[in-house]
């Protein structure tokens, strides 16, 4: 299972892009918050809906799939039983810019 480690950034950090005709699944989230602040982590799904007759030029959509606040100086490990489905780009956004908060996302893809 692939994984990626990112730092807490208010601008967001891309974790993975879901390949065409597949669904990304976030399986495990680990947050190691060594900072002196509580940090809210948001897993976002950024995608563009399909073109339809009623909407020939759809705009990009950002959906918050999961939000958690991690206390200062704590480590959290969440194993998502069914996973969090990602249709487009999986992005992780933190409420604070800091290199003292490492976020590890373990993911996979399904058809």
C-alpha positions in Angstrom: 0.0 0.0 0.0 1.5 3.3 -1.0 1.9 6.2 1.5 3.1 9.7 1.5 4.2 12.0 4.4 3.4 15.7 4.2 3.8 18.7 6.6 0.9 20.8 7.9 0.3 23.6 5.4 -2.7 26.0 5.2 -2.3 26.0 1.4 -2.7 22.2 1.3 -0.4 19.4 0.2 -1.2 17.0 -2.6 -1.0 13.4 -1.6 -2.0 11.5 -4.8 -4.0 11.8 -8.0 -6.6 9.2 -8.7 -6.2 7.5 -12.1 -9.0 7.8 -14.6 -11.8 5.2 -14.1 -10.6 4.3 -10.6 -11.4 5.5 -7.0 -8.7 6.4 -4.5 -9.1 5.0 -1.0 -7.5 6.6 2.1 -7.0 3.6 4.4 -4.9 5.0 7.3 -4.2 8.5 8.5 -1.3 9.2 11.0 -0.7 12.6 12.4 2.4 13.3 14.6 1.8 16.8 16.0 5.0 17.8 17.8 4.1 21.5 17.6 2.9 23.6 20.5 -0.5 24.2 18.8 -3.6 22.1 18.3 -3.9 21.5 14.5 -7.0 20.7 12.5 -6.3 18.4 9.6 -8.7 18.2 6.6 -8.6 15.6 3.9 -10.0 17.1 0.7 -11.1 15.6 -2.6 -10.5 18.0 -5.6 -12.1 16.9 -8.8 -13.9 18.2 -12.0 -17.3 16.6 -12.7 -17.9 15.0 -16.0 -19.2 17.1 -18.9 -22.9 16.7 -19.5 -25.4 18.1 -21.9 -26.8 20.4 -19.1 -23.3 21.3 -17.9 -20.8 21.5 -20.8 -18.1 23.3 -18.8 -18.2 22.1 -15.2 -16.0 23.8 -12.6 -13.7 22.2 -10.2 -15.2 21.0 -6.9 -13.5 20.7 -3.5 -15.1 18.4 -1.0 -14.0 18.0 2.6 -14.0 14.2 3.2 -12.6 14.1 6.8 -11.7 16.6 9.5 -9.9 16.0 12.8 -8.2 18.2 15.4 -5.0 16.8 16.8 -3.9 18.2 20.2 -0.4 19.7 20.6 2.3 17.1 21.3 0.1 14.1 20.4 0.2 11.3 17.8 -3.0 10.0 16.2 -3.4 6.8 14.1 -6.8 6.3 12.4 -7.5 3.1 10.5 -10.6 3.7 8.3 -12.5 0.5 8.1 -14.1 1.2 4.7 -11.7 3.9 3.7 -12.4 7.4 2.5 -13.2 7.6 -1.2 -11.3 10.1 -3.3 -12.5 10.8 -6.9 -9.8 13.3 -8.0 -6.8 14.7 -6.2 -6.3 13.9 -2.5 -5.1 17.0 -0.7 -4.3 17.4 3.0 -4.8 20.9 4.6 -3.6 21.9 8.1 -4.8 24.8 10.1 -1.2 25.9 10.8 1.9 26.0 8.7 4.5 24.0 10.6 7.2 21.4 9.9 6.6 20.0 13.4 3.4 18.3 12.3 3.9 15.3 10.0 0.9 13.7 8.3 1.1 10.3 6.8 -1.6 9.1 4.4 -1.7 5.4 3.4 -3.9 4.8 0.3 -4.8 2.4 -2.4 -6.9 2.4 -5.6 -9.9 0.3 -6.6 -11.9 0.0 -9.8 
